[in-house]
């Protein structure tokens, strides 16, 4: 799955192309995030790439993880004439921010990061969520990909009943997007554990340890996690599983796929 930084780069790449199609020569972009290590983590990478792409980067706006409103921040965004705004935070803080932005008449298109954008945004703010973009490195619960069959089998096993009828990307989903992220993390770990056990003669000296699991994971090449995420490659030198991000948008009261964006696997972006 793509890193926070590469997800933000994918958003910037997508927004720049959107601006080009709309004839915006130097689009204005604003970064909105909490003053917290999680919020700050991808900002240097995002700003560097924004400048490469020719954006005018506006002053940052800080919105806390527990914000209940963001009127002063979105008013500043409106007054500065931002074309695009990126939000990194939680679903609750993202929801109140885009809600308030619409209330004050800010025209910026909003992009929300992976932890701030999911089906619950629609439930929280209803029509105010329309048009908001999100970024994700994986499928949503219920999408028609091979790996979803296993997830549905798990639901039946632990819930003791059939999976209810629902459309993916809607408020009716049994599990929001973060469920898939958790599943993929464990799925990848399981692959590493199984490889250690299946090749015990090779890894016995290390034992079943973090070092042995890491060594097996670093052998993964173009592994398809059953469509739940883009193919994964890990090497000793490069731990970026993928550089592909899916750009989503809330339209008609549900989340829909807009485009899949892949950024370069640049060496100068390693760890940045």
MIMAR-620358 format. One record per atom (N, C-alpha, C, O): atom name; x, y, z. Coordinates in steps of 0.2 Angstrom, whole numbers, plus 5000, padded with zeros to 4 digits. Layout:
<recs>
CA:X:Y:Z
...
</recs>
This chain:
<recs>
N:5004:4994:5000
CA:5000:5000:5000
C:5004:5006:5000
O:5010:5006:5003
N:5002:5011:4997
CA:5006:5018:4996
C:5007:5021:5003
O:5002:5021:5007
N:5012:5025:5004
CA:5014:5028:5010
C:5009:5035:5011
O:5006:5037:5006
N:5009:5038:5017
CA:5006:5044:5018
C:5008:5049:5013
O:5004:5053:5009
N:5015:5049:5012
CA:5018:5054:5007
C:5016:5053:5000
O:5014:5058:4996
N:5016:5047:4998
CA:5015:5045:4991
C:5007:5046:4990
O:5005:5048:4984
N:5003:5045:4995
CA:4996:5046:4994
C:4995:5054:4993
O:4991:5056:4989
N:4998:5058:4997
CA:4998:5065:4996
C:5000:5067:4989
O:4997:5071:4985
N:5006:5064:4987
CA:5009:5066:4980
C:5004:5064:4975
O:5003:5067:4970
N:5000:5058:4975
CA:4995:5056:4971
C:4989:5061:4970
O:4987:5063:4965
N:4987:5064:4976
CA:4982:5069:4976
C:4985:5075:4972
O:4981:5078:4968
N:4991:5077:4973
CA:4993:5083:4970
C:4994:5082:4963
O:4992:5086:4959
N:4996:5076:4961
CA:4997:5075:4953
C:4990:5075:4950
O:4989:5077:4945
N:4985:5072:4954
CA:4978:5072:4951
C:4975:5079:4951
O:4972:5081:4946
N:4976:5083:4956
CA:4974:5090:4956
C:4977:5094:4951
O:4974:5099:4948
N:4983:5093:4950
CA:4987:5097:4945
C:4984:5096:4938
O:4983:5100:4934
N:4982:5090:4936
CA:4979:5088:4930
C:4972:5091:4929
O:4970:5093:4924
N:4969:5091:4935
CA:4962:5094:4935
C:4962:5101:4934
O:4958:5104:4930
N:4967:5104:4937
CA:4968:5112:4935
C:4970:5113:4928
O:4968:5118:4925
N:4974:5109:4925
CA:4976:5110:4918
C:4970:5109:4914
O:4970:5113:4909
N:4966:5104:4915
CA:4960:5104:4911
C:4955:5109:4912
O:4952:5111:4907
N:4955:5113:4917
CA:4951:5118:4919
C:4954:5125:4917
O:4951:5130:4918
N:4960:5125:4914
CA:4964:5131:4912
C:4966:5135:4918
O:4967:5141:4917
N:4968:5132:4924
CA:4970:5136:4929
C:4978:5136:4929
O:4981:5130:4930
N:4981:5141:4927
CA:4988:5141:4926
C:4992:5140:4932
O:4997:5135:4932
N:4991:5143:4937
CA:4995:5142:4944
C:4990:5141:4949
O:4988:5146:4953
N:4987:5135:4950
CA:4982:5134:4955
C:4985:5135:4962
O:4991:5134:4964
N:4980:5137:4967
CA:4982:5138:4974
C:4980:5132:4978
O:4975:5130:4977
N:4985:5130:4982
CA:4984:5124:4986
C:4986:5125:4993
O:4990:5129:4995
N:4981:5123:4998
CA:4982:5124:5005
C:4982:5117:5008
O:4978:5113:5007
N:4987:5116:5013
CA:4988:5110:5017
C:4984:5112:5024
O:4986:5117:5027
N:4980:5107:5026
CA:4976:5108:5032
C:4977:5102:5036
O:4976:5096:5034
N:4979:5102:5042
CA:4981:5097:5046
C:4982:5098:5054
O:4982:5104:5055
N:4982:5094:5058
CA:4983:5095:5065
C:4991:5096:5067
O:4995:5093:5063
N:4992:5100:5072
CA:4999:5100:5074
C:5001:5094:5078
O:5001:5095:5085
N:5002:5089:5075
CA:5003:5082:5078
C:5008:5078:5074
O:5007:5079:5068
N:5012:5074:5076
CA:5016:5070:5072
C:5013:5067:5066
O:5016:5067:5061
N:5007:5064:5067
CA:5003:5061:5062
C:5001:5066:5057
O:5002:5065:5051
N:4999:5072:5059
CA:4997:5077:5054
C:5003:5080:5050
O:5002:5081:5044
N:5008:5081:5054
CA:5014:5084:5050
C:5018:5080:5046
O:5022:5082:5041
N:5017:5073:5047
CA:5022:5068:5044
C:5023:5069:5036
O:5028:5070:5034
N:5017:5070:5032
CA:5018:5070:5025
C:5019:5077:5022
O:5020:5078:5016
N:5019:5082:5026
CA:5018:5089:5024
C:5025:5091:5020
O:5024:5094:5015
N:5031:5090:5023
CA:5037:5092:5019
C:5037:5089:5012
O:5039:5092:5007
N:5035:5082:5011
CA:5035:5079:5005
C:5030:5082:5000
O:5031:5083:4994
N:5024:5084:5003
CA:5018:5087:4999
C:5020:5094:4997
O:5019:5095:4991
N:5023:5098:5001
CA:5025:5104:4999
C:5031:5104:4993
O:5030:5108:4989
N:5035:5100:4994
CA:5041:5099:4989
C:5038:5098:4982
O:5040:5100:4977
N:5033:5093:4982
CA:5030:5090:4976
C:5026:5096:4973
O:5025:5097:4967
N:5022:5099:4978
CA:5017:5104:4975
C:5021:5110:4972
O:5019:5112:4966
N:5027:5112:4974
CA:5031:5117:4971
C:5034:5114:4964
O:5034:5118:4959
N:5036:5108:4964
CA:5038:5104:4958
C:5033:5105:4952
O:5034:5106:4946
N:5026:5104:4954
CA:5021:5104:4950
C:5018:5111:4948
O:5014:5112:4943
N:5021:5116:4951
CA:5019:5123:4949
C:5013:5126:4953
O:5010:5130:4951
N:5011:5123:4959
CA:5006:5125:4963
C:5009:5132:4967
O:5015:5132:4968
N:5004:5136:4968
CA:5005:5141:4973
C:5003:5139:4980
O:4997:5137:4981
N:5008:5138:4984
CA:5006:5135:4991
C:5004:5140:4996
O:5008:5145:4997
N:4998:5140:4998
CA:4996:5145:5003
C:4998:5143:5010
O:5000:5138:5011
N:4997:5148:5015
CA:4999:5147:5022
C:4995:5141:5025
O:4989:5140:5023
N:4998:5137:5028
CA:4995:5131:5031
C:4989:5133:5036
O:4989:5139:5039
N:4984:5129:5037
CA:4979:5130:5042
C:4979:5124:5046
O:4979:5118:5044
N:4979:5125:5053
CA:4979:5120:5058
C:4972:5118:5061
O:4969:5123:5063
N:4970:5112:5060
CA:4964:5110:5063
C:4965:5104:5068
O:4968:5099:5065
N:4964:5104:5074
CA:4965:5099:5079
C:4962:5092:5077
O:4957:5092:5074
N:4964:5087:5079
CA:4961:5080:5078
C:4954:5080:5081
O:4950:5076:5079
N:4953:5084:5087
CA:4946:5084:5090
C:4942:5090:5089
O:4938:5091:5092
N:4944:5093:5083
CA:4940:5099:5082
C:4932:5098:5081
O:4930:5093:5078
N:4928:5103:5084
CA:4921:5103:5083
C:4919:5108:5078
O:4913:5107:5075
N:4923:5112:5076
CA:4922:5117:5071
C:4928:5120:5068
O:4934:5119:5071
N:4928:5123:5062
CA:4934:5126:5059
C:4933:5132:5055
O:4936:5133:5049
N:4928:5136:5057
CA:4926:5142:5054
C:4931:5147:5052
O:4932:5150:5046
N:4936:5148:5057
CA:4941:5153:5056
C:4946:5151:5050
O:4948:5154:5046
N:4947:5144:5050
CA:4952:5141:5046
C:4949:5141:5038
O:4952:5143:5034
N:4943:5139:5038
CA:4940:5139:5031
C:4938:5146:5028
O:4938:5147:5022
N:4937:5150:5033
CA:4936:5157:5031
C:4942:5160:5028
O:4942:5164:5023
N:4948:5158:5031
CA:4955:5161:5028
C:4956:5157:5021
O:4958:5160:5017
N:4954:5151:5021
CA:4955:5147:5014
C:4950:5151:5009
O:4953:5151:5003
N:4944:5152:5011
CA:4940:5156:5006
C:4943:5163:5004
O:4943:5164:4998
N:4945:5167:5009
CA:4948:5173:5007
C:4954:5173:5003
O:4956:5178:4999
N:4958:5168:5004
CA:4964:5167:5000
C:4963:5164:4993
O:4968:5164:4989
N:4957:5162:4992
CA:4956:5160:4985
C:4958:5153:4983
O:4960:5152:4977
N:4959:5149:4988
CA:4962:5142:4987
C:4958:5138:4981
O:4951:5138:4982
N:4961:5135:4977
CA:4958:5131:4972
C:4957:5124:4975
O:4952:5120:4973
N:4962:5122:4978
CA:4962:5115:4981
C:4964:5115:4988
O:4969:5119:4990
N:4961:5111:4993
CA:4963:5110:5000
C:4964:5103:5001
O:4960:5099:4999
N:4969:5101:5005
CA:4970:5094:5007
C:4970:5094:5014
O:4973:5098:5018
N:4966:5089:5017
CA:4965:5088:5024
C:4968:5082:5026
O:4966:5077:5024
N:4972:5082:5032
CA:4975:5076:5035
C:4973:5076:5042
O:4975:5080:5046
N:4968:5071:5044
CA:4966:5071:5051
C:4962:5065:5052
O:4963:5060:5050
N:4956:5066:5056
CA:4952:5061:5057
C:4945:5062:5054
O:4944:5067:5051
N:4941:5057:5053
CA:4935:5058:5050
C:4930:5063:5053
O:4927:5067:5050
N:4931:5063:5060
CA:4926:5068:5063
C:4929:5075:5062
O:4925:5080:5060
N:4936:5077:5062
CA:4938:5083:5061
C:4938:5085:5054
O:4936:5091:5052
N:4939:5080:5049
CA:4938:5082:5042
C:4931:5084:5040
O:4929:5088:5036
N:4926:5080:5043
CA:4919:5081:5042
C:4917:5088:5044
O:4913:5092:5040
N:4919:5091:5050
CA:4917:5097:5052
C:4920:5103:5048
O:4917:5108:5047
N:4926:5101:5046
CA:4930:5106:5042
C:4927:5107:5035
O:4926:5113:5033
N:4925:5102:5031
CA:4922:5102:5025
C:4915:5105:5025
O:4913:5109:5021
N:4912:5103:5031
CA:4905:5106:5032
C:4905:5114:5033
O:4901:5117:5029
N:4910:5116:5037
CA:4911:5123:5038
C:4913:5127:5032
O:4911:5132:5030
N:4917:5123:5028
CA:4919:5127:5021
C:4914:5128:5017
O:4913:5133:5014
N:4909:5123:5016
CA:4903:5125:5012
C:4899:5130:5015
O:4896:5134:5011
N:4898:5130:5022
CA:4894:5135:5025
C:4897:5142:5024
O:4893:5147:5023
N:4903:5143:5023
CA:4906:5150:5022
C:4907:5152:5015
O:4909:5157:5013
N:4905:5147:5011
CA:4906:5148:5003
C:4913:5147:5000
O:4914:5150:4995
N:4917:5144:5004
CA:4924:5142:5001
C:4923:5138:4995
O:4919:5133:4995
N:4927:5140:4989
CA:4926:5136:4983
C:4931:5131:4982
O:4931:5127:4977
N:4936:5130:4986
CA:4941:5125:4985
C:4938:5118:4985
O:4933:5116:4988
N:4941:5114:4980
CA:4940:5107:4980
C:4943:5104:4986
O:4949:5105:4987
N:4940:5099:4990
CA:4943:5096:4996
C:4945:5089:4994
O:4942:5085:4991
N:4951:5088:4996
CA:4954:5081:4996
C:4956:5079:5004
O:4959:5083:5007
N:4954:5073:5006
CA:4955:5071:5013
C:4959:5065:5013
O:4958:5060:5008
N:4963:5064:5018
CA:4968:5058:5018
C:4964:5052:5020
O:4958:5052:5021
N:4968:5047:5020
CA:4965:5040:5021
C:4962:5039:5028
O:4957:5035:5028
N:4964:5042:5033
CA:4961:5042:5040
C:4955:5047:5041
O:4952:5046:5046
N:4954:5051:5036
CA:4949:5056:5037
C:4943:5055:5032
O:4938:5059:5033
N:4944:5050:5028
CA:4939:5050:5023
C:4936:5042:5023
O:4940:5038:5021
N:4930:5041:5024
CA:4927:5035:5024
C:4919:5036:5024
O:4917:5041:5023
N:4916:5030:5024
CA:4909:5030:5023
C:4905:5034:5029
O:4900:5037:5028
N:4908:5034:5035
CA:4905:5038:5040
C:4905:5045:5039
O:4901:5049:5042
N:4909:5048:5035
CA:4908:5055:5033
C:4901:5057:5030
O:4898:5062:5032
N:4899:5053:5026
CA:4892:5054:5023
C:4887:5054:5029
O:4882:5058:5029
N:4887:5049:5034
CA:4883:5049:5039
C:4883:5055:5044
O:4878:5057:5046
N:4889:5057:5045
CA:4890:5063:5049
C:4887:5070:5046
O:4884:5073:5050
N:4889:5071:5040
CA:4887:5078:5037
C:4882:5078:5031
O:4881:5083:5028
N:4880:5072:5029
CA:4875:5071:5024
C:4877:5075:5017
O:4883:5073:5015
N:4873:5079:5015
CA:4874:5082:5008
C:4880:5087:5008
O:4883:5088:5003
N:4883:5089:5014
CA:4889:5093:5014
C:4895:5089:5012
O:4900:5092:5010
N:4894:5082:5012
CA:4900:5078:5010
C:4900:5077:5002
O:4905:5075:5000
N:4895:5079:4999
CA:4895:5079:4991
C:4901:5082:4988
O:4902:5088:4990
N:4904:5079:4984
CA:4910:5082:4980
C:4916:5081:4983
O:4922:5082:4980
N:4917:5079:4990
CA:4923:5078:4993
C:4927:5073:4990
O:4924:5067:4989
N:4933:5074:4989
CA:4938:5068:4986
C:4941:5065:4992
O:4943:5068:4998
N:4943:5059:4992
CA:4947:5055:4996
C:4953:5051:4993
O:4952:5050:4987
N:4957:5049:4997
CA:4963:5045:4994
C:4963:5039:4998
O:4963:5039:5004
N:4964:5033:4995
CA:4965:5027:4998
C:4970:5022:4995
O:4970:5022:4988
N:4974:5018:4998
CA:4978:5013:4995
C:4975:5006:4994
O:4978:5002:4992
N:4968:5006:4995
CA:4965:4999:4995
C:4958:4999:4993
O:4955:5005:4992
N:4955:4994:4992
CA:4948:4993:4991
C:4944:4995:4997
O:4946:4995:5003
N:4937:4996:4996
CA:4933:4997:5001
C:4929:4990:5002
O:4928:4986:4998
N:4926:4990:5009
CA:4923:4984:5010
C:4917:4983:5006
O:4912:4987:5005
N:4917:4977:5002
CA:4911:4975:4998
C:4913:4976:4990
O:4909:4974:4986
N:4918:4979:4989
CA:4920:4980:4982
C:4921:4973:4979
O:4923:4968:4982
N:4919:4972:4972
CA:4920:4966:4969
C:4927:4964:4967
O:4929:4964:4961
N:4931:4962:4972
CA:4937:4960:4971
C:4938:4953:4974
O:4934:4951:4978
N:4942:4948:4971
CA:4943:4941:4974
C:4943:4941:4981
O:4940:4936:4984
N:4948:4945:4984
CA:4949:4944:4991
C:4943:4946:4996
O:4943:4944:5002
N:4938:4949:4993
CA:4932:4950:4997
C:4928:4944:4999
O:4924:4944:5004
N:4929:4939:4995
CA:4925:4932:4996
C:4928:4930:5003
O:4924:4928:5007
N:4934:4930:5004
CA:4937:4928:5011
C:4934:4932:5017
O:4932:4930:5022
N:4934:4939:5016
CA:4931:4943:5021
C:4924:4942:5022
O:4922:4942:5028
N:4920:4940:5017
CA:4913:4938:5018
C:4913:4932:5022
O:4908:4931:5026
N:4917:4927:5021
CA:4917:4921:5024
C:4919:4922:5032
O:4916:4919:5036
N:4923:4926:5033
CA:4925:4928:5040
C:4919:4931:5043
O:4918:4930:5049
N:4915:4936:5040
CA:4909:4939:5043
C:4904:4933:5045
O:4902:4933:5050
N:4903:4928:5040
CA:4898:4923:5042
C:4901:4919:5048
O:4897:4917:5052
N:4907:4918:5048
CA:4910:4913:5053
C:4909:4917:5060
O:4907:4914:5065
N:4911:4923:5061
CA:4911:4926:5067
C:4904:4930:5069
O:4903:4931:5075
N:4900:4932:5064
CA:4894:4935:5065
C:4888:4929:5066
O:4883:4931:5068
N:4889:4924:5063
CA:4884:4918:5063
C:4878:4920:5058
O:4873:4917:5060
N:4879:4924:5053
CA:4874:4925:5049
C:4877:4928:5042
O:4883:4929:5042
N:4872:4928:5037
CA:4875:4930:5031
C:4876:4938:5031
O:4874:4942:5035
N:4881:4940:5026
CA:4882:4947:5026
C:4876:4950:5023
O:4873:4948:5018
N:4874:4956:5026
CA:4868:4959:5024
C:4869:4962:5017
O:4875:4964:5015
N:4864:4963:5014
CA:4864:4966:5007
C:4866:4974:5008
O:4862:4977:5011
N:4871:4976:5004
CA:4872:4983:5004
C:4876:4985:4998
O:4879:4980:4995
N:4877:4991:4997
CA:4881:4994:4992
C:4888:4996:4995
O:4888:5000:5000
N:4893:4994:4992
CA:4900:4997:4995
C:4900:5004:4994
O:4897:5007:4989
N:4904:5007:4999
CA:4905:5015:4998
C:4899:5018:5001
O:4898:5025:5000
N:4894:5015:5004
CA:4888:5018:5007
C:4888:5018:5015
O:4892:5014:5018
N:4883:5021:5018
CA:4883:5021:5025
C:4880:5014:5027
O:4880:5013:5033
N:4878:5010:5023
CA:4875:5003:5025
C:4881:4998:5025
O:4879:4993:5027
N:4887:5000:5024
CA:4892:4995:5024
C:4893:4992:5031
O:4892:4996:5036
N:4894:4986:5032
CA:4895:4983:5039
C:4901:4985:5042
O:4902:4986:5048
N:4907:4987:5038
CA:4913:4989:5040
C:4916:4995:5036
O:4915:4995:5030
N:4918:5000:5040
CA:4921:5006:5036
C:4928:5004:5033
O:4930:4999:5035
N:4931:5009:5030
CA:4937:5007:5026
C:4943:5005:5030
O:4947:5001:5028
N:4943:5007:5036
CA:4949:5006:5040
C:4949:4998:5042
O:4955:4995:5044
N:4944:4995:5041
CA:4944:4987:5042
C:4948:4984:5037
O:4952:4979:5039
N:4948:4986:5031
CA:4952:4983:5026
C:4959:4985:5027
O:4963:4980:5026
N:4961:4991:5030
CA:4968:4992:5031
C:4971:4987:5037
O:4976:4985:5036
N:4967:4986:5042
CA:4969:4981:5047
C:4969:4974:5044
O:4974:4971:5046
N:4965:4972:5040
CA:4965:4966:5037
C:4972:4965:5033
O:4975:4960:5033
N:4973:4970:5029
CA:4979:4969:5024
C:4985:4969:5028
O:4990:4966:5026
N:4986:4973:5034
CA:4992:4973:5038
C:4993:4966:5041
O:4999:4963:5041
N:4988:4962:5043
CA:4988:4956:5046
C:4990:4951:5040
O:4993:4946:5041
N:4986:4952:5034
CA:4987:4947:5029
C:4995:4947:5026
O:4997:4942:5025
N:4998:4953:5026
CA:5005:4953:5024
C:5009:4950:5030
O:5014:4947:5028
N:5008:4951:5036
CA:5011:4948:5041
C:5011:4940:5041
O:5016:4937:5042
N:5005:4938:5039
CA:5004:4931:5039
C:5008:4928:5033
O:5011:4922:5034
N:5009:4932:5028
CA:5013:4929:5022
C:5020:4928:5024
O:5023:4923:5023
N:5022:4933:5028
CA:5029:4933:5031
C:5030:4927:5035
O:5035:4923:5035
N:5025:4926:5040
CA:5026:4920:5045
C:5026:4914:5041
O:5030:4909:5043
N:5021:4913:5036
CA:5021:4907:5033
C:5027:4905:5029
O:5030:4899:5028
N:5030:4910:5026
CA:5037:4909:5022
C:5042:4907:5027
O:5046:4903:5025
N:5042:4910:5033
CA:5047:4908:5038
C:5047:4900:5040
O:5051:4896:5039
N:5040:4898:5041
CA:5039:4891:5043
C:5040:4887:5037
O:5043:4881:5038
N:5038:4888:5031
CA:5039:4884:5025
C:5046:4883:5023
O:5048:4878:5020
N:5051:4888:5025
CA:5058:4888:5024
C:5062:4888:5030
O:5067:4892:5031
N:5060:4884:5035
CA:5063:4884:5042
C:5070:4883:5041
O:5074:4885:5045
N:5073:4878:5037
CA:5080:4877:5036
C:5084:4883:5035
O:5090:4884:5037
N:5081:4887:5031
CA:5084:4894:5030
C:5084:4899:5035
O:5089:4902:5037
N:5079:4899:5039
CA:5078:4904:5044
C:5078:4902:5051
O:5077:4906:5056
N:5080:4896:5052
CA:5080:4893:5059
C:5085:4897:5063
O:5084:4898:5069
N:5091:4899:5061
CA:5096:4902:5065
C:5093:4909:5067
O:5095:4911:5073
N:5088:4912:5064
CA:5085:4918:5066
C:5079:4917:5071
O:5077:4921:5075
N:5076:4911:5070
CA:5070:4909:5074
C:5064:4913:5071
O:5065:4917:5066
N:5058:4913:5074
CA:5052:4916:5072
C:5053:4923:5075
O:5050:4924:5081
N:5056:4927:5072
CA:5058:4934:5075
C:5056:4940:5070
O:5054:4938:5064
N:5056:4946:5073
CA:5055:4951:5068
C:5060:4951:5062
O:5058:4953:5057
N:5066:4950:5064
CA:5071:4950:5059
C:5070:4944:5053
O:5071:4946:5047
N:5068:4938:5055
CA:5066:4933:5050
C:5060:4935:5046
O:5060:4934:5040
N:5055:4938:5049
CA:5049:4940:5046
C:5051:4945:5041
O:5048:4945:5035
N:5055:4950:5043
CA:5057:4956:5039
C:5060:4953:5033
O:5059:4955:5027
N:5065:4948:5034
CA:5069:4946:5028
C:5064:4942:5023
O:5066:4943:5017
N:5059:4939:5025
CA:5055:4936:5020
C:5050:4941:5017
O:5049:4940:5011
N:5048:4946:5020
CA:5044:4951:5017
C:5048:4955:5012
O:5045:4957:5007
N:5055:4955:5013
CA:5059:4959:5008
C:5060:4955:5002
O:5063:4957:4997
N:5057:4949:5001
CA:5058:4945:4995
C:5051:4945:4991
O:5051:4943:4985
N:5046:4949:4993
CA:5040:4949:4990
C:5041:4954:4983
O:5043:4959:4983
N:5039:4951:4978
CA:5039:4954:4971
C:5032:4954:4968
O:5030:4948:4966
N:5029:4960:4967
CA:5023:4960:4963
C:5017:4955:4966
O:5014:4952:4962
N:5017:4955:4972
CA:5012:4950:4975
C:5005:4954:4975
O:5004:4959:4978
N:5000:4950:4973
CA:4993:4953:4972
C:4989:4950:4979
O:4988:4944:4979
N:4987:4955:4983
CA:4983:4953:4989
C:4976:4952:4987
O:4972:4955:4990
N:4975:4948:4982
CA:4968:4947:4980
C:4964:4953:4978
O:4958:4953:4979
N:4967:4958:4975
CA:4964:4964:4973
C:4962:4969:4978
O:4959:4974:4977
N:4963:4967:4985
CA:4962:4971:4990
C:4966:4978:4990
O:4964:4983:4993
N:4972:4977:4987
CA:4976:4983:4986
C:4980:4982:4980
O:4980:4976:4977
N:4984:4987:4977
CA:4988:4986:4971
C:4994:4981:4973
O:4995:4980:4979
N:4996:4977:4968
CA:5002:4973:4969
C:5007:4976:4973
O:5009:4982:4973
N:5010:4972:4978
CA:5015:4974:4983
C:5022:4971:4981
O:5023:4965:4979
N:5027:4975:4981
CA:5034:4974:4981
C:5038:4977:4986
O:5037:4983:4988
N:5042:4973:4990
CA:5046:4975:4995
C:5053:4972:4994
O:5054:4967:4992
N:5058:4977:4995
CA:5065:4974:4994
C:5069:4977:5001
O:5066:4981:5005
N:5075:4974:5001
CA:5079:4976:5007
C:5080:4984:5007
O:5081:4987:5012
N:5081:4987:5001
CA:5082:4994:5001
C:5076:4998:5000
O:5076:5004:5002
N:5070:4995:4999
CA:5064:4999:4998
C:5058:4996:5001
O:5056:4991:4998
N:5056:4999:5006
CA:5050:4996:5010
C:5043:4999:5008
O:5038:4999:5011
N:5043:5003:5002
CA:5037:5005:4999
C:5033:5000:4996
O:5035:4998:4990
N:5027:4997:4999
CA:5024:4992:4996
C:5021:4993:4989
O:5022:4989:4984
N:5019:4999:4988
CA:5016:5001:4982
C:5016:5009:4981
O:5017:5012:4986
N:5016:5012:4975
CA:5016:5019:4975
C:5009:5021:4971
O:5009:5027:4968
N:5004:5017:4971
CA:4998:5018:4968
C:4993:5020:4973
O:4992:5016:4979
N:4989:5025:4972
CA:4983:5027:4976
C:4977:5028:4972
O:4977:5030:4966
N:4971:5026:4975
CA:4965:5027:4972
C:4962:5034:4974
O:4961:5035:4980
N:4960:5038:4969
CA:4956:5044:4971
C:4949:5043:4971
O:4946:5040:4966
N:4946:5044:4976
CA:4938:5043:4977
C:4935:5049:4978
O:4938:5054:4979
N:4928:5049:4977
CA:4924:5055:4978
C:4917:5053:4980
O:4914:5048:4978
N:4914:5057:4984
CA:4907:5056:4987
C:4903:5059:4982
O:4903:5065:4981
N:4899:5055:4978
CA:4894:5058:4973
C:4888:5054:4974
O:4888:5048:4974
N:4882:5057:4974
CA:4876:5054:4975
C:4875:5050:4981
O:4872:5045:4981
N:4878:5053:4986
CA:4877:5050:4993
C:4881:5043:4994
O:4880:5040:4999
N:4886:5042:4990
CA:4891:5036:4991
C:4898:5038:4988
O:4899:5042:4984
N:4902:5034:4990
CA:4909:5034:4988
C:4910:5031:4981
O:4908:5025:4981
N:4913:5034:4977
CA:4914:5031:4970
C:4922:5032:4968
O:4925:5037:4970
N:4924:5027:4964
CA:4931:5028:4962
C:4931:5033:4956
O:4927:5032:4951
N:4936:5037:4956
CA:4937:5042:4951
C:4943:5040:4946
O:4942:5040:4940
N:4949:5039:4950
CA:4955:5037:4946
C:4960:5034:4950
O:4960:5035:4956
N:4964:5029:4947
CA:4969:5026:4951
C:4976:5030:4948
O:4977:5030:4942
N:4980:5033:4953
CA:4985:5037:4951
C:4992:5033:4954
O:4992:5031:4960
N:4997:5033:4950
CA:5003:5030:4952
C:5008:5035:4951
O:5009:5038:4946
N:5012:5036:4957
CA:5018:5041:4956
C:5024:5037:4956
O:5025:5031:4957
N:5029:5040:4954
CA:5036:5037:4952
C:5039:5034:4959
O:5037:5037:4964
N:5042:5029:4958
CA:5046:5026:4964
C:5053:5029:4964
O:5058:5026:4963
N:5053:5036:4965
CA:5060:5039:4965
C:5064:5038:4971
O:5062:5037:4977
N:5070:5037:4970
CA:5075:5036:4975
C:5075:5042:4980
O:5076:5041:4986
N:5075:5048:4978
CA:5075:5054:4982
C:5069:5054:4987
O:5069:5059:4991
N:5064:5050:4985
CA:5058:5050:4989
C:5058:5045:4994
O:5053:5044:4998
N:5063:5041:4994
CA:5063:5035:4999
C:5064:5038:5006
O:5069:5041:5008
N:5059:5036:5010
CA:5059:5039:5017
C:5057:5046:5018
O:5058:5049:5023
N:5054:5049:5013
CA:5052:5056:5013
C:5045:5057:5010
O:5043:5062:5010
</recs>
